[in-house]
Amino acid sequence: MTNPDVSQHRTPPATLRRSLLAMLVGTLAYVIIVASIVVVRFIPAANRLQRESEGAQAEFSESQQRATVLNDNLSTLKSMLAEQRTVDMAPLERMRRELQTMEEQARTLERLALPTETRRDLRPILEANIRREARLRTFLLGAIAAIEVDDPRSASQVLRAADSVAVQALRGIAQAANLALRDIHLTEQDLAQEAQSVSRTLFLVFFAGVLALPVLVLYVRRRFYAPLATLAHGLDRVSSGNLDVHLPSPHDDELGRLAQHFNEMTAVLRRQKSEDAERSEIETAARMRLMVAAALDAVVVMDAGGVVREWNPQAEATFGWTRAEATGRPLGDLILPPDAREGLHRALRDHVSAGESPMTGRLVRAQAQRRDGTLRSIELTITPLERQGIVEFSAFIRDVTDSQRIEQELREAQKLDALGQLAGGVAHDFNNLLHGIIGGAELLRTNPDATPEVREDASLIVSIAQHGADLTRRLLTVARRNHSGTDSVRIDEVASEVVEVISRTFDRKVRIAADLNGGGLLIHGDRSQLSNALLNLALNARDAMPEGGTLRIATSVVAPDDPVRQRHAALAGAGRFLQVVVQDTGAGIAPEVRTRIFEPFFTTKPEGSGTGLGLSMVYGTVQAHRGAVDLESEVGHGTTFRLLLPVAEETATRDAANGRQPSRGRGRILLADDEPVVRNVAARMLRSLGYTVEVASDGVEAVERVRDDPLPFDLAILDGNMPRMSGPEAARAIKQLQPGLTLVLATGTYRRTVEDRFASDGFASALAKPFGMEALSHEVERLLALRRQSAS
Amino acid sequence: MIGPALDSIAGRRMEISRWRNSQGNLDVSAAERAAELVSMSRVVGVVGHAGSRDALLAGAIYQAHGVPDLVPVATSRKLAALGGWVFPLAPDDSAEGAFLSAYAFDSLHARRIVVLYVGDEYGMGIRDGVRAALRARGADLADDVLVPHSVCWMPQMVEVQRLLVRAAVRRSDPEVVVLAVGNDGGCLAQMVAVARPGTWVLGADGAEFVTKRVGQVPTGAEARTRRVVLWQPGADAANATFMERARRVMRRAPNPTDALTYDAYLLLATAVREGGGTRAGVRAWLESLGKTRPPFAGVSGPISFDHAHRVGGRLYLESVPVAP
């Protein structure tokens, strides 16, 4: 099937090709004419004239030479005959041979054939001369023969005949010479005329060529160079990105068609560029709509009067108005409290009139009002959009209520942490003082020389100082120096502290009941976290009982077959567990809410009343203690949280040590502590128990004493925090010097994790400061007994 | 005579241009005629020219322009040397010189041999051929004497000729005189017989023994005079046809020149017909004789050419009259 467009396409006449061909043919014709003039007219004529001239000269010259030879021979023969002397045959024989050779040469093919270029009038003369020469040679040979056969008469006759021929020959030579000279002259004239004629013709041809050259140049410039230059210029412009190029096409030839194709090409490119731009704009708009729709900020577009034109889904979520509801209404009416709306509208008007306003082009923090009337903190950025003379505004709105609250809480936490740090420092120093007081009182109380009244007063001092130590410990807890990790926590104590706190702070409508039956069992845990967990549960219970009720906090050992434990598979076979129960008689938790209450930031409390972090912290704390949280709740009847925590089995051992009287012992002990009071009291306590004690004021001195002392130590008690060299550093150095020495770490921040770590430093045990006589006695005695057992 | 023969051979019309020179010594029109012929594109072959001088003059032109040239009777060895476009039908002067020497030296047992020659290619060629053949036998010419050409009818020149013969006989006392001459063969033979009776006279193929008497010829001179001929009638059918046709057309018995010219015409006609009618085709066909095709059966015998275009032909001696 034939494409109609193609079949109807008519190839335009290739006039450019014809022009080129015509120019080529014209140039060739010109060259051929010039060459023809030279080749056809001048060169043949010159060659012919030259050959004629040379032929005539050669013939004349050779003829003259031969005639001379013959004339000489003739003269020789004549003289021989005239002298009438005896003939010597040798010269005659040579002469005969010479004449024979001359005859042969003259009659050979080449000599007989006169050059065809020899002029017609000269030719018969030369030919007649050749014949005369032949006859002359024949007569000479005959004369020689006659002389040879001694026939002088015949010789004379023959020589006379030869004379006659010689005269004719000389005459012919002269005639030929004249003709030859004339021929040469004529030839030169002909040659000059021919050269002049050819030169004249060539001049005319060249003149015509010179006249035609500018025309040719103009033609080439107009038909070739100018269109090509225009095309090149157009291509340069297109390559530089300018498609608004239109080339003229004055001639319907190849270059004209090329210009037309170029124009068609630029038109297509312009159209494609326009389509690409439109497509790009559409794609950009679609992309922008997607971005706006997917934005996490509320994005609003409004006109110069602040009327909403675009309202993205996040704006719907933030402010509660659907897009259909918001569109066409002033933005201020939708998101701002009544007293702030006029400010927004005024800012927009100011920008339209003055080009700027306090609210446009910058980040503005403000209070917004949702559709339900609740207030939210927002960050608002209003940016003017000017397009085609129309001013619009875009507003990017971010709800920062939650982030501001978290920032506030973080600031408070940082403040508490700073206070804790301060309290911790005070507690540490105070702890050392208490250590001296307790130690001194213990020494006084155990002094056998003291009176009973004195020992009673010392006991009172010890008791009061112990209360002070408890206060110090609490301060350390607040300072979080005693709960990052796993302390040995007596859960009843934690629960008791929480009960004490809430008893003093909760509304009296909430009756608080405590039932602590933990039996003094310890758990490995973070005392502070556990305390906070119980406190959070207590607060939730209080909030659940706005009209009052009973809040019960209880501790107990969980029986292995307890159904609560059975519900948590992770606790199966994990040893003994303590449970802490926080129970209220409040509104209870709806079933649909129970599954979400441990999620971070989930809260059912009114706005501003809770962070949603409390129960998630409780859950995280219990999980961190390898326990479980159990919830029982009934709407209208109350809620019960049970925290199941694994029991630390060392409790029994430590408890077994409690209540025993200090006992005396033997051994050489090194005591290192930078606090003189602590160092002196502890040394006196150990000495009172019968031990030999050497003291050091820091870790460096302790190492030197171990290294330099001639007597070995049985045990070394090293304070954990000393200047120059800490207790662990000193322990590692001492272990290098005396690997078998038993080391005890004395620290005011006793922690299980620290214990685990100092074991790796070489410590056998740790003493929590301030320690009393009993604890010191029992720990030293225990360690020395172990040392003795290992030595035996 | 040639036309009817060609009609019986060629199947198509063929133009034959006949031309004969004047035999003049200084005539150079052979070259002019050759130049005229080669310029005619319809000329695809030439038969001629008669003498060695004209044949060489014209042959050089035919060779230069690529025109096949069949030379019937010229014997110059230089003809074959002209090149591949010239085809001589007669044995060259080297062969003739060897033939004459063999007869004089071997058959006549002559040891003093003189050559009287005219100063053209024919005469000098025969002289050189005889000399070369004698030297091949360890001998040499006793003398070689240049004689004028065609002067028997000129009394003054006849005397000069006689002086030359007498001087040659006096110098060499020849047993055999070889005449490498043209029309003056008879005059010179008489002069030799007078100057030295009993001398053998051997004429070359170009020597003409005319009937002019120039002296008293001794008895028995004719018995010692021979001439080389290039052809003798044979007994084959071709010779019979040729002889019959020649007698009918020319009303005389054909001579060797007639026979060789006849062969040349027929050979060229056959070459034109079978060679494609072009100059190159004619040459190729002629060169193929004796190679890719059998020799041409001429009245002078089988004709073929070797690589140097030398034809293999036979030479004969015949008795000739010395005087009327």
Chai-1 contact restraints between the chains, C-beta under 6 A:
chainA,res_idxA,chainB,res_idxB,connection_type,confidence,min_distance_angstrom,max_distance_angstrom,comment,restraint_id
A,Q100,B,L146,contact,1.0,0.0,6.0,A-B,restraint_1
A,E103,B,G119,contact,1.0,0.0,6.0,A-B,restraint_2
A,E103,B,L146,contact,1.0,0.0,6.0,A-B,restraint_3
A,E104,B,G119,contact,1.0,0.0,6.0,A-B,restraint_4
A,R107,B,G119,contact,1.0,0.0,6.0,A-B,restraint_5
A,R107,B,D120,contact,1.0,0.0,6.0,A-B,restraint_6
A,L109,B,L56,contact,1.0,0.0,6.0,A-B,restraint_7
A,A113,B,V28,contact,1.0,0.0,6.0,A-B,restraint_8
A,A113,B,A31,contact,1.0,0.0,6.0,A-B,restraint_9
A,A113,B,L57,contact,1.0,0.0,6.0,A-B,restraint_10
A,E127,B,L26,contact,1.0,0.0,6.0,A-B,restraint_11
A,T138,B,P148,contact,1.0,0.0,6.0,A-B,restraint_12
A,T138,B,V160,contact,1.0,0.0,6.0,A-B,restraint_13
A,G142,B,V160,contact,1.0,0.0,6.0,A-B,restraint_14
A,G142,B,L163,contact,1.0,0.0,6.0,A-B,restraint_15
A,A145,B,L163,contact,1.0,0.0,6.0,A-B,restraint_16
A,A145,B,L164,contact,1.0,0.0,6.0,A-B,restraint_17
A,A145,B,A167,contact,1.0,0.0,6.0,A-B,restraint_18
A,A146,B,L163,contact,1.0,0.0,6.0,A-B,restraint_19
A,E148,B,A167,contact,1.0,0.0,6.0,A-B,restraint_20
A,V149,B,R166,contact,1.0,0.0,6.0,A-B,restraint_21
A,V149,B,A167,contact,1.0,0.0,6.0,A-B,restraint_22
A,V149,B,R170,contact,1.0,0.0,6.0,A-B,restraint_23
